[in-house]
């Protein structure tokens, strides 16, 4: 079996249950987060290439989705 070697920028994805996640250590620096003003929050968000804001056109044309029942 051939395994793809991950680049240093790639990470693994691990599935976790809600119960497991609740037991995990919170690594968020809440003091820093709460000290940011609105301009800093927006600048940080815009600097993340993986989380760019939705365009007005996308929001205008987006449809509503509902969860499928099992």
C-alpha positions in Angstrom: 0.0 0.0 0.0 1.3 3.4 -0.9 0.9 6.2 1.7 1.0 9.9 0.7 3.6 11.8 2.7 2.1 15.0 4.2 3.7 18.4 3.6 4.6 20.3 6.8 1.6 22.6 6.1 -0.9 19.8 6.0 -2.5 18.4 9.2 -4.4 15.3 10.0 -8.1 15.3 10.8 -9.2 13.4 13.9 -12.9 12.7 14.6 -13.9 13.4 18.2 -17.2 12.8 20.0 -18.8 15.7 21.8 -18.1 14.0 25.1 -14.4 13.7 24.2 -14.2 17.3 23.0 -15.7 18.5 26.3 -12.8 16.8 28.2 -10.1 18.4 26.0 -8.0 21.3 27.3 -9.2 24.7 26.0 -6.1 26.3 24.4 -7.8 29.5 23.5 -6.2 32.7 24.9 -9.5 34.3 26.0 -7.7 37.3 27.6 -6.2 38.1 24.2 -9.5 37.4 22.3 -11.5 39.6 24.7 -9.0 42.4 24.4 -9.3 42.8 20.6 -11.4 45.7 19.3 -13.7 45.3 16.3 -11.1 46.5 13.8 -8.6 44.0 15.0 -11.1 41.2 14.9 -12.0 42.1 11.3 -8.4 42.4 10.2 -7.6 39.0 11.7 -10.6 37.4 9.9 -9.6 39.0 6.6 -6.0 37.8 6.9 -7.2 34.1 7.0 -7.1 32.8 3.4 -9.2 29.8 4.4 -12.0 31.8 5.9 -12.7 34.7 3.6 -16.1 36.5 4.0 -19.0 35.5 1.8 -19.7 37.9 -1.1 -22.9 39.9 -1.1 -23.9 38.0 -4.3 -23.4 34.6 -2.6 -25.5 35.7 0.4 -28.2 37.1 -1.8 -28.5 33.8 -3.8 -28.0 31.4 -0.9 -30.8 29.0 -0.2 -32.0 27.7 3.1 -30.9 24.1 4.1 -32.4 21.9 6.7 -30.9 18.8 8.4 -32.0 15.4 7.1 -33.7 13.3 9.7 -32.1 9.8 10.2 
